[in-house]
Amino acid sequence: MKYTDKPLEPISRPCKYRLSILIVNTNSGEMLTDCLESIFATVKTEPFEVIVVDNNSQDGSVDAARDKFPEVCFIENNYNNWFTGATNQSIVESRGDYLLCLNPDTICHPRAIDCMVRFLEKHPSAGLVGPKLLNGDGSLQPSCRNYLTSRRLILQHVFPWRIAPNSWRKRTVLEYWNHDETMEVDWIIGACILLPREAVENVGLKDEGYPIFHEETDWCYRLRKAGWQTWFLHDLEVTHFGSTTVSKLWGAGLVLEFYKGKHRFIRKHFGLMPLLLHRFFLAGLLFLRLAGVLIRRVFSRSAFLKQETSFLCKSIALQLGLNGKKKDYGSEA
């Protein structure tokens, strides 16, 4: 199909702002106000703008945020343009040298955003940077990932990585790494990522064929192909409460939508055969997991095991293309 990567037209220099902070809101409640409070309390880079694109929220979050922060630019959609489309809206509207894509369920810590900007200023080959993400309780939220290859897929799902040395995990499966070092990585989850406008003008906006998942994977991959680097900065921190909005939207289908985005990425960048191999291999692993759950159900009437059975059956059907839908991200890609 025709992919939905869109160019970002260059704007006249100099930009009006040094930094544009871009937020997509969908019924985020008080978290949006908390996020904006943390921005204005911690960001010292001047001048900066904040743009919030709202996807037809019905919870009053925009009205509450506008009352408290009238200096913020609010773009209100009367429909759901999804995360990726709304992010692109904000980028097109922005006029900053650097573009910070920030989830509304985040809290910025002191120094984090300013030091990310300074890192890009000092490293002209860096096209995207991200900080260390923390859960609400202060624990690490792994945010670095490897691009999916057959070798990594097998190792990630078969090898007991949680007991492996940190040096092995860092090379092979980054989400099991301690995130205790600044380093170049394949891609970073998009809760808080900063890019120079020049890089986005070079590779284009996000691919809206990924409504909500793996759009940042695709972006980082396109950046790398164009010669830009992706960096994880371990000494800067942002709290990310994580998946609150998407859980409201997708519920139990959250992981299934994640699979669809992964299918699209593999098909788009590596071709049909790698996609088929990935889907059949993952289906096999899910079959093994389903067998274990069914055995446990012989001895237990747990409602959780019943839900797990339903989820695994849907996941296997999705991997094998038996989910009854004529189109998914894998087939469209």
Stockholm file with secondary structure:
# STOCKHOLM 1.0

chainA/1-333         MKYTDKPLEPISRPCKYRLSILIVNTNSGEMLTDCLESIFATVKTEPFEVIVVDNNSQDGSVDAARDKFPEVCFIENNYNNWFTGATNQSIVESRGDYLLCLNPDTICHPRAIDCMVRFLEKHPSAGLVGPKLLNGDGSLQPSCRNYLTSRRLILQHVFPWRIAPNSWRKRTVLEYWNHDETMEVDWIIGACILLPREAVENVGLKDEGYPIFHEETDWCYRLRKAGWQTWFLHDLEVTHFGSTTVSKLWGAGLVLEFYKGKHRFIRKHFGLMPLLLHRFFLAGLLFLRLAGVLIRRVFSRSAFLKQETSFLCKSIALQLGLNGKKKDYGSEA
#=GR chainA/1-333 SS CCCCCCCCCCCCSSCSEEEEEEEEESSCTHHHHHHHHHHHHHCCCSSEEEEEEEESCCSSHHHHHHHHCTTSEEEEESSCCHHHHHHHHHHHHCCEEEEEEECTTEEECTTHHHHHHHHHHHCTTEEEEEEEEECTTSCEECCEECCCCHHHHHHHHHSCGGGSCHHHHHHHCGGGSCCCSCEECSEECTTEEEEEHHHHHHHCSCCTTSSSSSHHHHHHHHHHHTTCEEEEEEEEEEEECCSHHHHHHHGGGHHHHHHHHHHHHHHHHHCHHHHHHHHHHHHHHHHHHHHHHHHHHHHCCCHHHHHHHHHHHHHHHHHTTCSSCSCCHHHHC
#=GC SS_cons         CCCCCCCCCCCCSSCSEEEEEEEEESSCTHHHHHHHHHHHHHCCCSSEEEEEEEESCCSSHHHHHHHHCTTSEEEEESSCCHHHHHHHHHHHHCCEEEEEEECTTEEECTTHHHHHHHHHHHCTTEEEEEEEEECTTSCEECCEECCCCHHHHHHHHHSCGGGSCHHHHHHHCGGGSCCCSCEECSEECTTEEEEEHHHHHHHCSCCTTSSSSSHHHHHHHHHHHTTCEEEEEEEEEEEECCSHHHHHHHGGGHHHHHHHHHHHHHHHHHCHHHHHHHHHHHHHHHHHHHHHHHHHHHHCCCHHHHHHHHHHHHHHHHHTTCSSCSCCHHHHC
//
